[in-house]
Amino acid sequence: MGQKVNPIGLRLALNKNWSSRWYAAKACFGDWLHEDLKIRTFIKKDFGSAGISRIIIERYSNNVRITINAARPGLLIGKKGAELETLRGKVADLLPGREVIVDVVEVKRPELNAQLVGESIALQLEKRIGFRRAMKKAIQTAMEAGAEGIKIQCSGRLGAAELARTEHYKEGRTPLHTLKANIDYGFAEANTTAGKIGVKVWICHKEAMEDMQNAINAKKSKAQKGAARQ
C-alpha cells in the first residue's frame, strides 16, 4: 500500500510554518504538547460555528499567545469583546500560572481555505445533501475564486451504502510531490446516521516561493535605482 504524507508537514520550513511555536526541555515537552491539544479541542468544540481554520500557539517566558484564524471572527469577539474575554478566562483556567493572550485573525477568503472547505462539505453531508453535489459545488467555488487546482476525497458509507468506498473529484493542478508548490490541506469528519465519513481537501494556490522571490527582486532593483540617483 502507498504511504501518504501530510502535505503541510512535508513542506514545513519551506513555505509552511508550525502551528505550535515554542521550544521546551525534555521534562516538560509532553505536558506542553497535551496542553496545546486541550486548548485546540476546547476552542473548536465551543466555537465550531465561527469557522476556525487554524489555531497558532506561541509560548515565550511565562506568556502563552493564541492566534485564532476564523472566517466569522464576530462570533469569537462578541459584543464589545465580551465573548473574547470569556474565552481568554476559560483558556487561562487550562493554563494555571501563565498569562494568556488571545488574538483573532479573519480568514478573508474561506472558499480557498482547505480546512474550511472540508468542514463545509462535512456539514452538508450531515444535513443529508448528496456528496457528489457538495464536492462539485466546492470545486466550482474554489476555481472561480482563483485556485490553481483542487482535489476532494470522501471516504465511508457514501449515500448510506452498505459497503464503504472512496470517491474523489479534482480540477486543475495539485502537484503533491512538488515541494515548492503551495498546497493547502484540510481534513474533516461528518457524523452521519450510516457512520463517519472522512473528507480530505487539497487546494493548490499560486506558488508562494515564486511570489516571494519576485518581491525580493523588486526590492533589490529599487535599492539599485536609489543608489544610482545619489
Secondary structure, DSSP 8 states (H G I E B T S, - for coil): ------HHHHTBTTTB--SEE----HHHHHHHHHHHHHHHHHHHHHSGGG-EEEEEEEEETTEEEEEEEES-HHHHH-GGGHHHHHHHHHHHHHSTTSEEEEEEEE-S-GGG-HHHHHHHHHHHHHTT--HHHHHHHHHHHHHHTT-SEEEEEEEESGGG-SS-EEEEEEEE---TT-TTS-EEEEEEEEEETTEEEEEEEEEE-S-HHHHHHHHHHHHHHHHHHHHHH-
